[in-house]
Amino acid sequence: MIMLGGVLISFVAGISLLIAIYKKSGVLWLAGSFFFPIVSFVWVCMNWEEGKSPFLKSLLGSGLCIVGSVVSAAFAS
């Protein structure tokens, strides 16, 4: 259940980040973000004020996924 919440948070944050990239920088940055994930990270570094919220929410979701999988593995054995 924790892992599912993490996946949903990461998914919504990723979509929010893509929307922010498109609004601020246009379709070329958006296309680069689809094909090369490092482009999204570079964009967040260059545009911290616009990108910090979805980026940090995505990190939170990833952390929840890790915690959920560790908890699930602990109870499975």
Secondary structure, DSSP 8 states (H G I E B T S, - for coil): -HHHHHHHHHHHHHHHHHHHHHHHH-HHHHHHHHH-HHHHHHHHHHTHHHHHHHHHHHHHHHHHHHHHHHHHHHHH-
